[in-house]
């Protein structure tokens, strides 16, 4: 179930090995993304594309848009 979290909590979770998933299109991901984030564009987010995620670690899904 999705849960909104604040920046400090994201930083703590990433330090504790949480996985980051950026859901913007590939071109925007390549232009700028958080360190260690993987890219799965939102329209492609499904069981098959998320199979590479480790099931025993938290996942933080985000969309960074500088506009």
Protein Blocks (a to p, Z undefined) as FASTA:
>chain_A
ZZdddfklmmmmmmnopacddfbdfklmmmoccehiacddfklgcfklmmmpcfkbccdd
ddddfZZ
